[in-house]
Amino acid sequence: MKIERKKISAQVLDQLKEMIKEGKFSLNEPMPSENELAKLFGVSRAPVREALSVLSASGIIESRQGGRSFVKEVNLADMLGSLAIEYIPVEQVFELLEMRMIMETQAAAIAALRRDEADLEKMKLALDQFEITLTNPDAVGDLADVNFHKHLIEATKNRFMIQVMENIDDLYRKAIAFSLKKNVGLPAKREQVYQEHMSIYTAIKEQDEERAAKSMRVHLENVTKKLKMNEGKGKKVPL
């Protein structure tokens, strides 16, 4: 077993994060100065300054007039911005894909049995809106993409699955938007996504639960393959 040798600034960062979690620094009250923190941890100002910079870049603290740092009020929505999505650790993206594979594959099968005409109309509208982006090289189509999956979940009539979708809605939208931007100007890839969605829709419309589940699995497996290809190129790209 290797002994981990952390930089001093990383150790200071860990201590500061723990103190913030424990409420040692009150909201809207100035944190100790760099000098005071340096004395507290028994280090020079340099690692303290580096740790504070990381906290500031992460949106955990902010600098105000006078150069003092303040702990920001945590707002989860603010942590789901495009930069946070872009640099999310790739292993967490695979975990999110695993959750989608489990939930949406089964959801497609259930939707095939329970869908009504209103559900089909909503899914078809989302498909039509996504199809428009095939002939527009600058379009992203994330809203139509997310709406298709959202309406599919609604077609299950399962309140718990619908609530889970609502809970991750913002993250889901931003992740798919980032992913689709990678396909802007690449009509073949965009066409593939559209055809995969169409296969899912057709199976649900024909109430073929087995084919609906299989089509969804193929779609999400292809998303996973694209992610692995990007990971191999050293890119952190979400679904």
C-alpha contacts under 8 A as a table, 3 or more apart, distances in Angstrom:
res1	aa1	res2	aa2	distance
6	K	10	A	6.13
6	K	11	Q	6.49
7	K	10	A	5.17
7	K	11	Q	6.48
8	I	11	Q	5.10
8	I	12	V	6.22
8	I	47	P	6.21
9	S	12	V	4.99
9	S	13	L	6.02
9	S	46	A	7.96
9	S	47	P	4.19
9	S	48	V	6.27
9	S	50	E	6.19
9	S	51	A	5.54
10	A	13	L	4.90
10	A	14	D	6.21
10	A	47	P	7.97
10	A	51	A	6.79
11	Q	14	D	5.11
11	Q	15	Q	6.30
12	V	15	Q	5.11
12	V	16	L	6.13
12	V	41	F	7.33
12	V	47	P	7.08
12	V	48	V	6.48
12	V	51	A	6.34
13	L	16	L	5.14
13	L	17	K	6.12
13	L	48	V	7.80
13	L	51	A	4.83
13	L	52	L	7.38
13	L	54	V	7.86
13	L	55	L	7.77
14	D	17	K	5.22
14	D	18	E	6.21
15	Q	18	E	5.17
15	Q	19	M	6.18
16	L	19	M	5.03
16	L	20	I	6.13
17	K	20	I	5.08
17	K	21	K	6.18
18	E	21	K	5.06
18	E	22	E	6.21
19	M	22	E	5.07
19	M	23	G	6.26
19	M	24	K	5.22
19	M	25	F	7.12
20	I	23	G	5.08
20	I	24	K	5.77
20	I	25	F	5.90
20	I	71	V	7.61
21	K	24	K	7.66
23	G	26	S	6.26
25	F	29	E	7.26
25	F	30	P	7.93
25	F	31	M	6.24
25	F	71	V	6.98
26	S	29	E	5.47
26	S	30	P	7.93
26	S	71	V	7.08
27	L	70	F	6.89
27	L	71	V	5.46
27	L	72	K	6.48
27	L	73	E	6.65
28	N	70	F	6.04
28	N	71	V	6.73
28	N	72	K	7.45
29	E	70	F	6.15
29	E	71	V	7.64
30	P	68	R	6.04
30	P	69	S	5.79
30	P	70	F	5.03
30	P	71	V	7.84
31	M	68	R	6.84
31	M	69	S	5.55
31	M	70	F	5.69
31	M	71	V	7.45
32	P	35	N	7.91
32	P	36	E	5.62
32	P	37	L	6.05
32	P	68	R	7.91
32	P	69	S	7.90
33	S	36	E	5.08
33	S	37	L	6.15
33	S	68	R	6.61
33	S	69	S	7.77
34	E	37	L	5.14
34	E	38	A	5.98
34	E	45	R	6.04
34	E	48	V	6.36
34	E	49	R	6.71
35	N	38	A	5.05
35	N	39	K	6.29
35	N	45	R	6.32
36	E	39	K	5.20
36	E	40	L	6.14
37	L	40	L	4.84
37	L	41	F	6.18
37	L	45	R	7.97
37	L	48	V	6.92
38	A	41	F	5.37
38	A	42	G	5.70
38	A	43	V	5.04
38	A	44	S	5.53
38	A	45	R	5.46
38	A	48	V	6.31
39	K	42	G	4.92
39	K	43	V	6.57
39	K	44	S	7.88
43	V	47	P	7.36
43	V	48	V	7.75
44	S	47	P	6.53
44	S	48	V	7.19
45	R	48	V	5.16
45	R	49	R	6.02
46	A	49	R	5.15
46	A	50	E	6.27
47	P	50	E	4.97
47	P	51	A	6.13
48	V	51	A	5.16
48	V	52	L	6.16
49	R	52	L	5.15
49	R	53	S	6.18
50	E	53	S	5.08
50	E	54	V	6.48
51	A	54	V	5.20
51	A	55	L	6.41
52	L	55	L	5.05
52	L	56	S	6.08
52	L	61	I	7.88
53	S	56	S	5.04
53	S	57	A	6.10
54	V	57	A	5.12
54	V	58	S	6.13
55	L	58	S	5.08
55	L	59	G	6.38
55	L	60	I	5.31
55	L	61	I	5.76
56	S	59	G	5.16
56	S	60	I	5.83
56	S	61	I	4.86
56	S	62	E	5.46
56	S	63	S	7.59
57	A	60	I	7.68
58	S	61	I	7.78
59	G	62	E	6.96
59	G	72	K	7.30
59	G	79	M	7.82
60	I	71	V	6.18
60	I	72	K	5.59
60	I	73	E	7.88
60	I	74	V	7.26
61	I	69	S	6.39
61	I	70	F	5.40
61	I	71	V	4.35
61	I	72	K	5.04
62	E	69	S	5.52
62	E	70	F	5.42
62	E	71	V	6.55
62	E	72	K	6.48
63	S	67	G	5.92
63	S	68	R	5.67
63	S	69	S	4.49
63	S	70	F	6.33
64	R	67	G	5.76
64	R	68	R	5.89
64	R	69	S	6.41
64	R	70	F	7.37
65	Q	68	R	7.01
75	N	78	D	5.49
75	N	79	M	6.99
76	L	79	M	5.20
76	L	80	L	6.93
77	A	80	L	5.46
77	A	81	G	7.63
77	A	170	D	7.84
78	D	81	G	6.16
79	M	84	A	6.58
80	L	84	A	5.93
80	L	85	I	6.39
80	L	170	D	7.56
80	L	171	L	6.20
80	L	174	K	7.72
81	G	84	A	5.41
81	G	85	I	6.30
81	G	174	K	7.56
82	S	85	I	5.01
82	S	86	E	6.00
82	S	174	K	6.72
82	S	178	F	7.49
83	L	86	E	4.98
83	L	87	Y	6.31
84	A	87	Y	5.47
84	A	88	I	5.98
85	I	88	I	5.28
85	I	174	K	7.22
85	I	175	A	6.34
85	I	178	F	7.87
85	I	238	P	7.09
86	E	178	F	7.38
86	E	236	K	6.76
86	E	237	V	6.29
86	E	238	P	6.80
87	Y	236	K	6.08
87	Y	237	V	7.57
88	I	92	Q	7.07
88	I	93	V	7.22
88	I	236	K	7.12
88	I	238	P	7.45
89	P	92	Q	5.56
89	P	93	V	6.81
89	P	236	K	6.99
90	V	93	V	5.01
90	V	94	F	6.45
90	V	231	E	7.60
90	V	236	K	5.83
90	V	237	V	7.24
90	V	238	P	7.23
91	E	94	F	5.14
91	E	95	E	6.38
92	Q	95	E	4.90
92	Q	96	L	6.28
93	V	96	L	5.04
93	V	97	L	6.20
93	V	238	P	5.82
93	V	239	L	7.01
94	F	97	L	4.90
94	F	98	E	6.12
94	F	224	T	7.53
95	E	98	E	4.98
95	E	99	M	6.35
96	L	99	M	5.11
96	L	100	R	6.28
97	L	100	R	4.97
97	L	101	M	5.99
97	L	220	L	7.48
97	L	224	T	7.21
97	L	239	L	7.49
98	E	101	M	5.00
98	E	102	I	6.25
99	M	102	I	5.25
99	M	103	M	6.07
100	R	103	M	5.15
100	R	104	E	5.36
100	R	105	T	7.57
100	R	220	L	7.80
101	M	104	E	5.66
101	M	105	T	5.65
101	M	217	R	6.55
101	M	220	L	6.44
102	I	105	T	5.83
102	I	106	Q	6.57
103	M	106	Q	5.58
103	M	107	A	5.93
103	M	161	M	7.80
104	E	107	A	4.61
104	E	108	A	5.94
104	E	153	I	7.48
104	E	216	M	7.04
105	T	108	A	5.36
105	T	109	A	6.75
105	T	212	A	7.80
105	T	213	A	4.80
105	T	214	K	7.29
105	T	216	M	5.44
105	T	217	R	5.76
106	Q	109	A	5.19
106	Q	110	I	6.30
106	Q	213	A	6.16
107	A	110	I	5.07
107	A	111	A	5.89
107	A	152	L	7.43
107	A	153	I	6.13
107	A	156	T	6.23
107	A	213	A	7.69
108	A	111	A	5.04
108	A	112	A	6.22
108	A	152	L	6.81
108	A	153	I	7.57
108	A	156	T	7.77
108	A	200	I	7.53
108	A	204	I	7.06
108	A	209	E	7.04
108	A	212	A	5.43
108	A	213	A	5.28
108	A	216	M	6.78
109	A	112	A	5.24
109	A	113	L	6.87
109	A	204	I	7.53
109	A	208	D	7.60
109	A	209	E	4.14
109	A	210	E	6.28
109	A	211	R	7.86
109	A	212	A	5.49
109	A	213	A	5.04
110	I	113	L	5.29
110	I	114	R	6.26
110	I	156	T	5.44
110	I	209	E	6.77
111	A	114	R	5.08
111	A	115	R	5.20
111	A	152	L	6.46
111	A	153	I	7.15
111	A	155	A	4.99
111	A	156	T	4.38
111	A	157	K	7.87
111	A	204	I	6.46
111	A	209	E	7.76
112	A	115	R	5.87
112	A	203	A	7.02
112	A	204	I	4.07
112	A	205	K	6.66
112	A	206	E	7.38
112	A	207	Q	4.40
112	A	208	D	6.07
112	A	209	E	5.14
112	A	212	A	6.83
113	L	204	I	7.64
113	L	207	Q	5.66
113	L	208	D	7.75
113	L	209	E	6.61
114	R	155	A	6.42
114	R	156	T	5.92
114	R	157	K	7.17
115	R	118	A	7.99
115	R	119	D	5.81
115	R	120	L	6.97
115	R	155	A	4.91
115	R	156	T	6.73
115	R	204	I	7.52
115	R	205	K	7.84
116	D	119	D	5.35
116	D	120	L	6.48
116	D	155	A	7.38
117	E	120	L	5.07
117	E	121	E	6.16
118	A	121	E	5.11
118	A	122	K	6.34
119	D	122	K	5.24
119	D	123	M	6.29
119	D	151	H	6.58
119	D	152	L	7.41
119	D	154	E	7.57
119	D	155	A	5.71
120	L	123	M	5.18
120	L	124	K	5.99
120	L	201	Y	7.91
120	L	205	K	6.76
121	E	124	K	5.11
121	E	125	L	6.05
122	K	125	L	5.13
122	K	126	A	6.32
122	K	148	F	7.64
122	K	151	H	6.44
123	M	126	A	5.15
123	M	127	L	6.24
123	M	147	N	7.54
123	M	148	F	5.17
123	M	151	H	5.88
123	M	152	L	6.82
123	M	201	Y	7.23
124	K	127	L	4.91
124	K	128	D	6.10
124	K	148	F	7.95
124	K	201	Y	7.59
125	L	128	D	5.04
125	L	129	Q	6.16
126	A	129	Q	5.09
126	A	130	F	6.20
126	A	144	A	4.89
126	A	145	D	6.94
126	A	147	N	6.08
126	A	148	F	5.29
127	L	130	F	5.06
127	L	131	E	6.09
127	L	144	A	6.85
127	L	145	D	7.63
127	L	148	F	6.75
127	L	194	Y	7.40
127	L	197	H	7.39
127	L	198	M	7.28
128	D	131	E	4.97
128	D	132	I	6.54
129	Q	132	I	5.41
129	Q	133	T	7.26
129	Q	141	G	7.65
129	Q	144	A	5.85
130	F	133	T	5.46
130	F	134	L	7.29
130	F	141	G	5.56
130	F	144	A	5.33
130	F	145	D	6.57
130	F	194	Y	7.14
131	E	134	L	5.39
131	E	135	T	7.79
131	E	194	Y	6.78
132	I	135	T	6.07
132	I	136	N	6.93
133	T	136	N	4.90
133	T	137	P	7.13
133	T	138	D	7.96
133	T	139	A	5.34
133	T	140	V	6.85
133	T	141	G	6.09
134	L	137	P	7.04
134	L	187	P	6.26
134	L	190	R	6.43
134	L	191	E	6.56
135	T	187	P	7.89
136	N	139	A	5.49
137	P	184	V	5.91
137	P	185	G	4.67
137	P	186	L	7.53
137	P	187	P	7.40
138	D	184	V	5.92
138	D	185	G	6.54
139	A	184	V	6.70
140	V	177	A	6.87
140	V	180	L	5.86
140	V	181	K	5.79
140	V	184	V	6.37
141	G	144	A	5.47
141	G	145	D	6.21
141	G	177	A	7.54
141	G	180	L	7.23
142	D	145	D	4.99
142	D	146	V	6.07
142	D	173	R	6.75
142	D	176	I	5.91
142	D	177	A	4.76
142	D	180	L	6.61
143	L	146	V	5.27
143	L	147	N	5.99
143	L	173	R	7.03
143	L	177	A	7.79
144	A	147	N	5.06
144	A	148	F	6.18
145	D	148	F	5.33
145	D	149	H	6.75
145	D	176	I	7.70
146	V	149	H	5.31
146	V	150	K	6.04
146	V	172	Y	7.36
146	V	173	R	6.12
146	V	176	I	7.30
147	N	150	K	4.82
147	N	151	H	5.91
148	F	151	H	5.33
148	F	152	L	6.20
149	H	152	L	5.02
149	H	153	I	6.32
150	K	153	I	5.20
150	K	154	E	6.31
150	K	165	M	6.96
151	H	154	E	4.89
151	H	155	A	6.19
152	L	155	A	5.09
152	L	156	T	6.99
153	I	156	T	5.48
153	I	157	K	7.60
153	I	158	N	7.89
153	I	161	M	6.76
153	I	162	I	5.98
153	I	165	M	7.55
154	E	157	K	5.65
154	E	158	N	7.31
154	E	162	I	5.86
157	K	162	I	7.68
158	N	161	M	5.56
158	N	162	I	6.26
159	R	162	I	5.04
159	R	163	Q	6.05
160	F	163	Q	5.07
160	F	164	V	6.24
161	M	164	V	5.08
161	M	165	M	6.29
162	I	165	M	5.15
162	I	166	E	6.29
163	Q	166	E	4.93
163	Q	167	N	6.13
164	V	167	N	5.04
164	V	168	I	6.48
165	M	168	I	5.44
165	M	169	D	5.79
166	E	169	D	4.98
167	N	170	D	7.85
168	I	171	L	5.43
168	I	172	Y	5.83
169	D	172	Y	5.03
169	D	173	R	6.09
170	D	173	R	5.24
170	D	174	K	6.30
171	L	174	K	5.31
171	L	175	A	6.03
172	Y	175	A	5.28
172	Y	176	I	6.19
173	R	176	I	5.33
173	R	177	A	6.03
174	K	177	A	4.99
174	K	178	F	6.16
175	A	178	F	5.24
175	A	179	S	6.25
175	A	238	P	5.97
175	A	239	L	5.93
176	I	179	S	4.94
176	I	180	L	6.02
176	I	238	P	7.73
176	I	239	L	5.92
177	A	180	L	5.25
177	A	181	K	6.22
178	F	181	K	5.30
178	F	182	K	6.95
178	F	238	P	7.26
178	F	239	L	7.85
179	S	182	K	5.49
179	S	183	N	7.33
179	S	237	V	7.08
179	S	238	P	6.26
179	S	239	L	5.54
180	L	183	N	5.12
180	L	184	V	6.64
181	K	184	V	5.12
183	N	186	L	5.05
183	N	187	P	7.43
183	N	189	K	6.24
183	N	190	R	6.21
184	V	187	P	7.54
184	V	190	R	7.78
186	L	189	K	5.74
186	L	190	R	6.46
187	P	190	R	5.02
187	P	191	E	5.88
188	A	191	E	5.08
188	A	192	Q	6.21
189	K	192	Q	5.05
189	K	193	V	6.46
190	R	193	V	5.24
190	R	194	Y	6.34
191	E	194	Y	5.03
191	E	195	Q	6.13
192	Q	195	Q	5.15
192	Q	196	E	6.16
193	V	196	E	5.16
193	V	197	H	6.31
193	V	219	H	7.63
194	Y	197	H	5.17
194	Y	198	M	6.14
195	Q	198	M	4.87
195	Q	199	S	6.17
196	E	199	S	5.19
196	E	200	I	6.47
196	E	215	S	7.00
196	E	216	M	7.80
196	E	218	V	7.85
196	E	219	H	5.81
197	H	200	I	5.14
197	H	201	Y	6.18
197	H	219	H	7.62
198	M	201	Y	4.99
198	M	202	T	6.04
199	S	202	T	5.21
199	S	203	A	6.27
199	S	212	A	7.70
199	S	215	S	6.21
200	I	203	A	5.36
200	I	204	I	6.31
200	I	211	R	7.79
200	I	212	A	5.26
200	I	213	A	7.85
200	I	215	S	5.31
200	I	216	M	6.06
201	Y	204	I	5.15
201	Y	205	K	6.05
201	Y	212	A	7.63
202	T	205	K	5.02
202	T	206	E	6.13
202	T	212	A	7.99
203	A	206	E	5.15
203	A	207	Q	6.03
203	A	208	D	5.15
203	A	209	E	7.00
203	A	211	R	5.80
203	A	212	A	4.85
203	A	215	S	7.96
204	I	207	Q	4.83
204	I	208	D	6.03
204	I	209	E	6.76
204	I	212	A	5.76
205	K	208	D	7.74
208	D	211	R	5.52
208	D	212	A	6.10
209	E	212	A	5.01
209	E	213	A	6.20
210	E	213	A	5.34
210	E	214	K	6.23
211	R	214	K	4.95
211	R	215	S	5.94
212	A	215	S	5.18
212	A	216	M	6.23
213	A	216	M	5.20
213	A	217	R	6.16
214	K	217	R	5.05
214	K	218	V	6.19
215	S	218	V	5.13
215	S	219	H	6.23
216	M	219	H	5.05
216	M	220	L	6.25
217	R	220	L	5.23
217	R	221	E	5.91
218	V	221	E	5.05
218	V	222	N	6.16
219	H	222	N	5.27
219	H	223	V	6.48
220	L	223	V	4.90
220	L	224	T	6.25
221	E	224	T	4.97
221	E	225	K	6.20
222	N	225	K	4.96
222	N	226	K	6.25
223	V	226	K	5.24
223	V	227	L	6.30
223	V	239	L	6.39
224	T	227	L	5.02
224	T	228	K	6.22
224	T	239	L	7.55
225	K	228	K	5.10
225	K	229	M	6.20
226	K	229	M	5.09
226	K	230	N	6.29
227	L	230	N	5.15
227	L	231	E	6.07
227	L	237	V	6.36
227	L	238	P	6.93
227	L	239	L	6.82
228	K	231	E	4.87
228	K	232	G	6.11
229	M	232	G	5.13
229	M	233	K	6.57
230	N	233	K	5.06
230	N	234	G	6.52
230	N	235	K	5.24
230	N	236	K	7.00
230	N	237	V	6.60
231	E	234	G	5.03
231	E	235	K	5.04
231	E	236	K	6.03
231	E	237	V	7.28
232	G	235	K	7.28
